Amino acid sequence: MTSEYEDRRAKKRFNLAQAEYTDVCRREECVSISIKDISESGVRFWAQKEIPRDTLVMLNVNFFPVTFPIRSVIIWARSAEEDGFEHGAEFVNLPPEERALICTYLRELKE
């Protein structure tokens, strides 16, 4: 069953074989998250706390050997079956070199 969010997704999503653990920060507060899937335009992740819709956050992404923050906005949040919340975040003003890193990473996931 696809959700309304999956149906509207413009870019192909890639599920991660193993969840990537990182954090997302807004202002001075950081929350640990588990990235569930990623695309050229955003991510779906799980967190124990709900982050409100339209919140601007810095998502720390680890594409070994490089880790960099990606400015993102929370598009949706909902209660997860397990404890916590699922979120969808869209990348904002992504510089070309960071977009290229994400595209390279996604190509590696395909193989």
N, CA, C and O atoms as CSV, one atom per row, in Angstrom:
chain,resi,resn,atom,element,x,y,z
A,1,MET,N,N,0.842,-1.175,0.000
A,1,MET,CA,C,0.000,0.000,0.000
A,1,MET,C,C,0.888,1.239,0.000
A,1,MET,O,O,1.792,1.344,0.829
A,2,THR,N,N,0.655,2.152,-0.887
A,2,THR,CA,C,1.455,3.374,-0.934
A,2,THR,C,C,0.723,4.485,-0.211
A,2,THR,O,O,-0.505,4.562,-0.234
A,3,SER,N,N,1.494,5.339,0.428
A,3,SER,CA,C,0.889,6.460,1.133
A,3,SER,C,C,0.734,7.630,0.176
A,3,SER,O,O,1.247,7.600,-0.943
A,4,GLU,N,N,0.025,8.659,0.622
A,4,GLU,CA,C,-0.123,9.847,-0.203
A,4,GLU,C,C,1.232,10.505,-0.441
A,4,GLU,O,O,1.430,11.150,-1.471
A,5,TYR,N,N,2.167,10.352,0.497
A,5,TYR,CA,C,3.489,10.956,0.350
A,5,TYR,C,C,4.304,10.222,-0.708
A,5,TYR,O,O,5.003,10.858,-1.496
A,6,GLU,N,N,4.226,8.906,-0.736
A,6,GLU,CA,C,4.957,8.126,-1.727
A,6,GLU,C,C,4.448,8.428,-3.127
A,6,GLU,O,O,5.234,8.498,-4.071
A,7,ASP,N,N,3.151,8.608,-3.268
A,7,ASP,CA,C,2.562,8.880,-4.569
A,7,ASP,C,C,3.028,10.221,-5.129
A,7,ASP,O,O,3.142,10.367,-6.346
A,8,ARG,N,N,3.298,11.197,-4.273
A,8,ARG,CA,C,3.685,12.524,-4.725
A,8,ARG,C,C,5.193,12.670,-4.884
A,8,ARG,O,O,5.668,13.709,-5.343
A,9,ARG,N,N,5.940,11.657,-4.517
A,9,ARG,CA,C,7.396,11.742,-4.546
A,9,ARG,C,C,7.898,11.895,-5.966
A,9,ARG,O,O,7.630,11.037,-6.807
A,10,ALA,N,N,8.623,12.968,-6.253
A,10,ALA,CA,C,9.099,13.259,-7.600
A,10,ALA,C,C,10.345,12.459,-7.967
A,10,ALA,O,O,10.525,12.111,-9.134
A,11,LYS,N,N,11.206,12.160,-6.997
A,11,LYS,CA,C,12.460,11.462,-7.246
A,11,LYS,C,C,12.392,10.045,-6.688
A,11,LYS,O,O,11.733,9.798,-5.678
A,12,LYS,N,N,13.080,9.114,-7.357
A,12,LYS,CA,C,13.105,7.723,-6.909
A,12,LYS,C,C,13.787,7.621,-5.548
A,12,LYS,O,O,14.852,8.196,-5.324
A,13,ARG,N,N,13.152,6.881,-4.651
A,13,ARG,CA,C,13.704,6.660,-3.320
A,13,ARG,C,C,14.533,5.399,-3.301
A,13,ARG,O,O,14.255,4.451,-4.035
A,14,PHE,N,N,15.555,5.386,-2.461
A,14,PHE,CA,C,16.388,4.211,-2.282
A,14,PHE,C,C,16.348,3.807,-0.816
A,14,PHE,O,O,16.772,4.560,0.061
A,15,ASN,N,N,15.825,2.593,-0.560
A,15,ASN,CA,C,15.833,2.072,0.801
A,15,ASN,C,C,17.261,1.715,1.162
A,15,ASN,O,O,18.022,1.226,0.327
A,16,LEU,N,N,17.610,1.957,2.389
A,16,LEU,CA,C,18.943,1.619,2.851
A,16,LEU,C,C,18.922,0.216,3.435
A,16,LEU,O,O,18.055,-0.106,4.247
A,17,ALA,N,N,19.879,-0.629,3.025
A,17,ALA,CA,C,19.948,-2.002,3.512
A,17,ALA,C,C,20.101,-2.007,5.035
A,17,ALA,O,O,19.496,-2.823,5.730
A,18,GLN,N,N,20.905,-1.100,5.529
A,18,GLN,CA,C,21.057,-0.909,6.965
A,18,GLN,C,C,20.764,0.548,7.244
A,18,GLN,O,O,21.222,1.433,6.520
A,19,ALA,N,N,20.014,0.792,8.273
A,19,ALA,CA,C,19.665,2.171,8.600
A,19,ALA,C,C,20.921,2.977,8.896
A,19,ALA,O,O,21.842,2.498,9.559
A,20,GLU,N,N,20.945,4.188,8.402
A,20,GLU,CA,C,22.031,5.122,8.698
A,20,GLU,C,C,21.613,5.920,9.927
A,20,GLU,O,O,20.533,6.509,9.961
A,21,TYR,N,N,22.470,5.933,10.923
A,21,TYR,CA,C,22.173,6.678,12.139
A,21,TYR,C,C,22.966,7.973,12.140
A,21,TYR,O,O,24.174,7.969,11.902
A,22,THR,N,N,22.293,9.065,12.403
A,22,THR,CA,C,22.927,10.373,12.414
A,22,THR,C,C,22.108,11.273,13.326
A,22,THR,O,O,21.425,10.785,14.227
A,23,ASP,N,N,22.167,12.568,13.106
A,23,ASP,CA,C,21.334,13.474,13.884
A,23,ASP,C,C,20.844,14.614,13.014
A,23,ASP,O,O,21.385,14.910,11.949
A,24,VAL,N,N,19.799,15.236,13.517
A,24,VAL,CA,C,19.217,16.393,12.849
A,24,VAL,C,C,19.133,17.494,13.903
A,24,VAL,O,O,18.721,17.250,15.037
A,25,CYS,N,N,19.524,18.697,13.522
A,25,CYS,CA,C,19.593,19.797,14.491
A,25,CYS,C,C,18.729,20.968,14.057
A,25,CYS,O,O,18.653,21.304,12.875
A,26,ARG,N,N,18.098,21.565,15.013
A,26,ARG,CA,C,17.382,22.830,14.793
A,26,ARG,C,C,17.732,23.726,15.972
A,26,ARG,O,O,17.617,23.342,17.136
A,27,ARG,N,N,18.146,24.884,15.642
A,27,ARG,CA,C,18.687,25.810,16.641
A,27,ARG,C,C,19.798,25.092,17.410
A,27,ARG,O,O,20.736,24.597,16.786
A,28,GLU,N,N,19.727,25.021,18.716
A,28,GLU,CA,C,20.778,24.360,19.498
A,28,GLU,C,C,20.449,22.904,19.825
A,28,GLU,O,O,21.288,22.198,20.385
A,29,GLU,N,N,19.244,22.442,19.487
A,29,GLU,CA,C,18.823,21.093,19.849
A,29,GLU,C,C,19.102,20.107,18.717
A,29,GLU,O,O,18.756,20.355,17.562
A,30,CYS,N,N,19.731,18.988,19.064
A,30,CYS,CA,C,19.965,17.918,18.089
A,30,CYS,C,C,19.201,16.675,18.527
A,30,CYS,O,O,19.116,16.375,19.718
A,31,VAL,N,N,18.644,15.952,17.555
A,31,VAL,CA,C,17.875,14.747,17.795
A,31,VAL,C,C,18.512,13.617,17.002
A,31,VAL,O,O,18.815,13.788,15.821
A,32,SER,N,N,18.720,12.462,17.631
A,32,SER,CA,C,19.244,11.297,16.916
A,32,SER,C,C,18.159,10.736,16.016
A,32,SER,O,O,16.998,10.634,16.411
A,33,ILE,N,N,18.553,10.369,14.787
A,33,ILE,CA,C,17.589,9.841,13.831
A,33,ILE,C,C,18.148,8.602,13.155
A,33,ILE,O,O,19.346,8.323,13.215
A,34,SER,N,N,17.250,7.864,12.509
A,34,SER,CA,C,17.607,6.710,11.691
A,34,SER,C,C,17.021,6.955,10.306
A,34,SER,O,O,15.803,6.995,10.137
A,35,ILE,N,N,17.904,7.119,9.306
A,35,ILE,CA,C,17.440,7.370,7.946
A,35,ILE,C,C,16.898,6.072,7.356
A,35,ILE,O,O,17.593,5.056,7.346
A,36,LYS,N,N,15.663,6.103,6.866
A,36,LYS,CA,C,15.010,4.926,6.292
A,36,LYS,C,C,15.222,4.831,4.786
A,36,LYS,O,O,15.500,3.753,4.261
A,37,ASP,N,N,15.090,5.963,4.088
A,37,ASP,CA,C,15.366,5.987,2.654
A,37,ASP,C,C,15.757,7.393,2.248
A,37,ASP,O,O,15.549,8.357,2.985
A,38,ILE,N,N,16.333,7.490,1.050
A,38,ILE,CA,C,16.881,8.751,0.582
A,38,ILE,C,C,16.654,8.881,-0.918
A,38,ILE,O,O,16.598,7.883,-1.636
A,39,SER,N,N,16.526,10.110,-1.382
A,39,SER,CA,C,16.427,10.390,-2.812
A,39,SER,C,C,17.275,11.628,-3.099
A,39,SER,O,O,17.900,12.179,-2.193
A,40,GLU,N,N,17.295,12.058,-4.344
A,40,GLU,CA,C,18.027,13.278,-4.703
A,40,GLU,C,C,17.446,14.515,-4.031
A,40,GLU,O,O,18.142,15.515,-3.853
A,41,SER,N,N,16.183,14.447,-3.661
A,41,SER,CA,C,15.516,15.636,-3.139
A,41,SER,C,C,15.215,15.617,-1.647
A,41,SER,O,O,14.816,16.641,-1.093
A,42,GLY,N,N,15.398,14.462,-0.973
A,42,GLY,CA,C,15.083,14.423,0.455
A,42,GLY,C,C,15.266,13.058,1.083
A,42,GLY,O,O,15.790,12.133,0.463
A,43,VAL,N,N,14.823,12.950,2.330
A,43,VAL,CA,C,14.953,11.710,3.102
A,43,VAL,C,C,13.683,11.431,3.894
A,43,VAL,O,O,12.880,12.322,4.171
A,44,ARG,N,N,13.536,10.159,4.247
A,44,ARG,CA,C,12.518,9.738,5.222
A,44,ARG,C,C,13.301,9.179,6.386
A,44,ARG,O,O,14.195,8.353,6.200
A,45,PHE,N,N,12.972,9.626,7.598
A,45,PHE,CA,C,13.712,9.160,8.765
A,45,PHE,C,C,12.801,8.963,9.962
A,45,PHE,O,O,11.668,9.443,9.996
A,46,TRP,N,N,13.328,8.240,10.949
A,46,TRP,CA,C,12.636,7.963,12.198
A,46,TRP,C,C,13.356,8.696,13.317
A,46,TRP,O,O,14.585,8.766,13.335
A,47,ALA,N,N,12.581,9.245,14.254
A,47,ALA,CA,C,13.135,9.893,15.446
A,47,ALA,C,C,12.196,9.645,16.616
A,47,ALA,O,O,10.999,9.430,16.425
A,48,GLN,N,N,12.741,9.676,17.826
A,48,GLN,CA,C,11.894,9.486,19.009
A,48,GLN,C,C,10.979,10.680,19.230
A,48,GLN,O,O,9.861,10.528,19.724
A,49,LYS,N,N,11.453,11.873,18.865
A,49,LYS,CA,C,10.660,13.085,19.048
A,49,LYS,C,C,10.024,13.495,17.733
A,49,LYS,O,O,10.581,13.259,16.661
A,50,GLU,N,N,8.856,14.109,17.823
A,50,GLU,CA,C,8.239,14.665,16.627
A,50,GLU,C,C,8.844,16.038,16.345
A,50,GLU,O,O,8.983,16.869,17.242
A,51,ILE,N,N,9.196,16.255,15.093
A,51,ILE,CA,C,9.688,17.553,14.657
A,51,ILE,C,C,8.560,18.163,13.826
A,51,ILE,O,O,8.130,17.563,12.841
A,52,PRO,N,N,8.083,19.327,14.203
A,52,PRO,CA,C,6.919,19.903,13.529
A,52,PRO,C,C,7.150,20.179,12.037
A,52,PRO,O,O,8.262,20.473,11.598
A,53,ARG,N,N,6.077,20.073,11.294
A,53,ARG,CA,C,6.081,20.381,9.857
A,53,ARG,C,C,6.563,21.820,9.642
A,53,ARG,O,O,6.307,22.698,10.467
A,54,ASP,N,N,7.257,22.050,8.537
A,54,ASP,CA,C,7.796,23.355,8.149
A,54,ASP,C,C,8.974,23.820,9.001
A,54,ASP,O,O,9.393,24.972,8.893
A,55,THR,N,N,9.515,22.937,9.851
A,55,THR,CA,C,10.692,23.277,10.637
A,55,THR,C,C,11.939,23.148,9.768
A,55,THR,O,O,12.116,22.144,9.078
A,56,LEU,N,N,12.790,24.150,9.799
A,56,LEU,CA,C,14.058,24.116,9.080
A,56,LEU,C,C,15.082,23.430,9.971
A,56,LEU,O,O,15.255,23.818,11.126
A,57,VAL,N,N,15.766,22.413,9.446
A,57,VAL,CA,C,16.725,21.628,10.227
A,57,VAL,C,C,18.018,21.445,9.426
A,57,VAL,O,O,18.041,21.633,8.210
A,58,MET,N,N,19.080,21.077,10.124
A,58,MET,CA,C,20.333,20.675,9.498
A,58,MET,C,C,20.453,19.167,9.697
A,58,MET,O,O,20.540,18.681,10.825
A,59,LEU,N,N,20.457,18.448,8.605
A,59,LEU,CA,C,20.540,16.988,8.622
A,59,LEU,C,C,21.993,16.614,8.357
A,59,LEU,O,O,22.518,16.901,7.281
A,60,ASN,N,N,22.642,15.984,9.313
A,60,ASN,CA,C,24.041,15.585,9.149
A,60,ASN,C,C,24.095,14.248,8.436
A,60,ASN,O,O,23.702,13.222,8.991
A,61,VAL,N,N,24.584,14.263,7.200
A,61,VAL,CA,C,24.588,13.073,6.347
A,61,VAL,C,C,26.010,12.545,6.225
A,61,VAL,O,O,26.955,13.305,6.013
A,62,ASN,N,N,26.146,11.224,6.364
A,62,ASN,CA,C,27.448,10.582,6.277
A,62,ASN,C,C,27.521,9.744,5.015
A,62,ASN,O,O,26.934,8.664,4.943
A,63,PHE,N,N,28.240,10.241,4.021
A,63,PHE,CA,C,28.546,9.480,2.816
A,63,PHE,C,C,30.030,9.190,2.896
A,63,PHE,O,O,30.851,9.975,2.423
A,64,PHE,N,N,30.372,8.062,3.495
A,64,PHE,CA,C,31.764,7.731,3.775
A,64,PHE,C,C,32.644,8.024,2.577
A,64,PHE,O,O,32.298,7.610,1.470
A,65,PRO,N,N,33.728,8.692,2.730
A,65,PRO,CA,C,34.363,9.192,3.967
A,65,PRO,C,C,33.971,10.630,4.318
A,65,PRO,O,O,34.629,11.254,5.150
A,66,VAL,N,N,32.922,11.161,3.708
A,66,VAL,CA,C,32.547,12.566,3.902
A,66,VAL,C,C,31.264,12.667,4.721
A,66,VAL,O,O,30.300,11.945,4.465
A,67,THR,N,N,31.252,13.558,5.696
A,67,THR,CA,C,30.040,13.891,6.446
A,67,THR,C,C,29.802,15.382,6.264
A,67,THR,O,O,30.714,16.191,6.435
A,68,PHE,N,N,28.573,15.739,5.918
A,68,PHE,CA,C,28.272,17.161,5.746
A,68,PHE,C,C,26.830,17.440,6.137
A,68,PHE,O,O,25.968,16.566,6.033
A,69,PRO,N,N,26.568,18.679,6.592
A,69,PRO,CA,C,25.196,19.056,6.951
A,69,PRO,C,C,24.415,19.457,5.700
A,69,PRO,O,O,24.943,20.129,4.814
A,70,ILE,N,N,23.171,19.040,5.643
A,70,ILE,CA,C,22.283,19.423,4.548
A,70,ILE,C,C,21.095,20.158,5.150
A,70,ILE,O,O,20.387,19.636,6.011
A,71,ARG,N,N,20.899,21.357,4.684
A,71,ARG,CA,C,19.750,22.165,5.130
A,71,ARG,C,C,18.491,21.539,4.544
A,71,ARG,O,O,18.411,21.303,3.338
A,72,SER,N,N,17.511,21.271,5.398
A,72,SER,CA,C,16.290,20.583,4.996
A,72,SER,C,C,15.098,21.189,5.716
A,72,SER,O,O,15.242,21.850,6.745
A,73,VAL,N,N,13.916,20.952,5.156
A,73,VAL,CA,C,12.685,21.384,5.808
A,73,VAL,C,C,11.800,20.150,5.996
A,73,VAL,O,O,11.688,19.310,5.103
A,74,ILE,N,N,11.179,20.058,7.166
A,74,ILE,CA,C,10.278,18.935,7.460
A,74,ILE,C,C,8.986,19.149,6.677
A,74,ILE,O,O,8.310,20.166,6.834
A,75,ILE,N,N,8.655,18.173,5.831
A,75,ILE,CA,C,7.458,18.243,4.993
A,75,ILE,C,C,6.272,17.568,5.681
A,75,ILE,O,O,5.139,18.039,5.590
A,76,TRP,N,N,6.546,16.462,6.368
A,76,TRP,CA,C,5.484,15.759,7.073
A,76,TRP,C,C,6.065,15.002,8.263
A,76,TRP,O,O,7.258,14.701,8.305
A,77,ALA,N,N,5.200,14.702,9.227
A,77,ALA,CA,C,5.557,13.898,10.401
A,77,ALA,C,C,4.326,13.119,10.814
A,77,ALA,O,O,3.208,13.632,10.771
A,78,ARG,N,N,4.539,11.866,11.219
A,78,ARG,CA,C,3.416,11.034,11.693
A,78,ARG,C,C,3.941,10.020,12.692
A,78,ARG,O,O,5.123,9.674,12.694
A,79,SER,N,N,3.027,9.545,13.551
A,79,SER,CA,C,3.398,8.520,14.521
A,79,SER,C,C,3.815,7.262,13.784
A,79,SER,O,O,3.183,6.863,12.806
A,80,ALA,N,N,4.890,6.638,14.263
A,80,ALA,CA,C,5.362,5.382,13.679
A,80,ALA,C,C,4.753,4.219,14.441
A,80,ALA,O,O,4.305,4.372,15.577
A,81,GLU,N,N,4.742,3.038,13.795
A,81,GLU,CA,C,4.212,1.856,14.475
A,81,GLU,C,C,5.022,1.561,15.720
A,81,GLU,O,O,4.465,1.262,16.776
A,82,GLU,N,N,6.355,1.646,15.594
A,82,GLU,CA,C,7.193,1.511,16.774
A,82,GLU,C,C,7.145,2.838,17.517
A,82,GLU,O,O,6.544,3.794,17.026
A,83,ASP,N,N,7.753,2.915,18.668
A,83,ASP,CA,C,7.788,4.190,19.382
A,83,ASP,C,C,8.444,5.242,18.508
A,83,ASP,O,O,9.405,4.947,17.799
A,84,GLY,N,N,7.948,6.434,18.550
A,84,GLY,CA,C,8.575,7.531,17.828
A,84,GLY,C,C,7.758,8.013,16.650
A,84,GLY,O,O,6.554,7.775,16.563
A,85,PHE,N,N,8.442,8.701,15.738
A,85,PHE,CA,C,7.780,9.363,14.627
A,85,PHE,C,C,8.585,9.203,13.338
A,85,PHE,O,O,9.816,9.217,13.348
A,86,GLU,N,N,7.861,9.051,12.235
A,86,GLU,CA,C,8.478,9.088,10.917
A,86,GLU,C,C,8.365,10.518,10.404
A,86,GLU,O,O,7.393,11.218,10.689
A,87,HIS,N,N,9.368,10.939,9.646
A,87,HIS,CA,C,9.391,12.281,9.086
A,87,HIS,C,C,9.823,12.225,7.633
A,87,HIS,O,O,10.576,11.338,7.232
A,88,GLY,N,N,9.347,13.170,6.854
A,88,GLY,CA,C,9.833,13.376,5.503
A,88,GLY,C,C,10.442,14.761,5.449
A,88,GLY,O,O,9.816,15.739,5.857
A,89,ALA,N,N,11.668,14.844,4.945
A,89,ALA,CA,C,12.355,16.135,4.851
A,89,ALA,C,C,12.829,16.359,3.425
A,89,ALA,O,O,13.298,15.431,2.765
A,90,GLU,N,N,12.707,17.576,2.961
A,90,GLU,CA,C,13.141,17.948,1.619
A,90,GLU,C,C,14.388,18.821,1.742
A,90,GLU,O,O,14.440,19.730,2.571
A,91,PHE,N,N,15.401,18.534,0.902
A,91,PHE,CA,C,16.618,19.333,0.912
A,91,PHE,C,C,16.317,20.742,0.410
A,91,PHE,O,O,15.500,20.931,-0.492
A,92,VAL,N,N,16.990,21.730,1.009
A,92,VAL,CA,C,16.776,23.130,0.667
A,92,VAL,C,C,18.098,23.751,0.220
A,92,VAL,O,O,19.113,23.621,0.903
A,93,ASN,N,N,18.079,24.433,-0.944
A,93,ASN,CA,C,19.255,25.150,-1.450
A,93,ASN,C,C,20.515,24.289,-1.417
A,93,ASN,O,O,21.554,24.712,-0.910
A,94,LEU,N,N,20.413,23.093,-1.955
A,94,LEU,CA,C,21.535,22.158,-1.952
A,94,LEU,C,C,22.593,22.612,-2.961
A,94,LEU,O,O,22.296,22.718,-4.151
A,95,PRO,N,N,23.831,22.885,-2.504
A,95,PRO,CA,C,24.895,23.287,-3.429
A,95,PRO,C,C,25.197,22.176,-4.444
A,95,PRO,O,O,25.034,20.997,-4.131
A,96,PRO,N,N,25.631,22.539,-5.647
A,96,PRO,CA,C,25.887,21.544,-6.699
A,96,PRO,C,C,26.858,20.433,-6.278
A,96,PRO,O,O,26.655,19.274,-6.640
A,97,GLU,N,N,27.906,20.770,-5.522
A,97,GLU,CA,C,28.869,19.743,-5.125
A,97,GLU,C,C,28.261,18.739,-4.151
A,97,GLU,O,O,28.623,17.563,-4.179
A,98,GLU,N,N,27.347,19.178,-3.294
A,98,GLU,CA,C,26.677,18.254,-2.377
A,98,GLU,C,C,25.645,17.419,-3.135
A,98,GLU,O,O,25.484,16.232,-2.849
A,99,ARG,N,N,24.945,18.025,-4.097
A,99,ARG,CA,C,23.998,17.267,-4.930
A,99,ARG,C,C,24.751,16.173,-5.690
A,99,ARG,O,O,24.255,15.054,-5.821
A,100,ALA,N,N,25.947,16.495,-6.190
A,100,ALA,CA,C,26.762,15.514,-6.910
A,100,ALA,C,C,27.155,14.361,-5.991
A,100,ALA,O,O,27.146,13.207,-6.419
A,101,LEU,N,N,27.500,14.650,-4.735
A,101,LEU,CA,C,27.835,13.590,-3.782
A,101,LEU,C,C,26.640,12.675,-3.539
A,101,LEU,O,O,26.786,11.454,-3.492
A,102,ILE,N,N,25.462,13.266,-3.385
A,102,ILE,CA,C,24.257,12.463,-3.163
A,102,ILE,C,C,23.982,11.588,-4.384
A,102,ILE,O,O,23.671,10.406,-4.236
A,103,CYS,N,N,24.090,12.143,-5.573
A,103,CYS,CA,C,23.845,11.370,-6.795
A,103,CYS,C,C,24.837,10.214,-6.921
A,103,CYS,O,O,24.456,9.113,-7.317
A,104,THR,N,N,26.102,10.456,-6.588
A,104,THR,CA,C,27.117,9.393,-6.617
A,104,THR,C,C,26.750,8.295,-5.624
A,104,THR,O,O,26.830,7.110,-5.947
A,105,TYR,N,N,26.350,8.684,-4.425
A,105,TYR,CA,C,25.949,7.726,-3.392
A,105,TYR,C,C,24.746,6.898,-3.863
A,105,TYR,O,O,24.716,5.683,-3.668
A,106,LEU,N,N,23.770,7.545,-4.473
A,106,LEU,CA,C,22.581,6.832,-4.943
A,106,LEU,C,C,22.932,5.854,-6.070
A,106,LEU,O,O,22.370,4.761,-6.130
A,107,ARG,N,N,23.837,6.227,-6.950
A,107,ARG,CA,C,24.279,5.315,-8.001
A,107,ARG,C,C,24.928,4.070,-7.392
A,107,ARG,O,O,24.723,2.958,-7.878
A,108,GLU,N,N,25.715,4.263,-6.322
A,108,GLU,CA,C,26.345,3.127,-5.642
A,108,GLU,C,C,25.299,2.222,-4.991
A,108,GLU,O,O,25.469,1.004,-4.955
A,109,LEU,N,N,24.220,2.812,-4.477
A,109,LEU,CA,C,23.151,2.013,-3.875
A,109,LEU,C,C,22.461,1.130,-4.921
A,109,LEU,O,O,22.023,0.023,-4.608
A,110,LYS,N,N,22.366,1.618,-6.157
A,110,LYS,CA,C,21.708,0.867,-7.238
A,110,LYS,C,C,22.479,-0.391,-7.581
A,110,LYS,O,O,21.886,-1.410,-7.937
A,111,GLU,N,N,23.802,-0.325,-7.476
A,111,GLU,CA,C,24.650,-1.441,-7.917
A,111,GLU,C,C,24.655,-2.593,-6.962
A,111,GLU,O,O,25.325,-3.596,-7.210
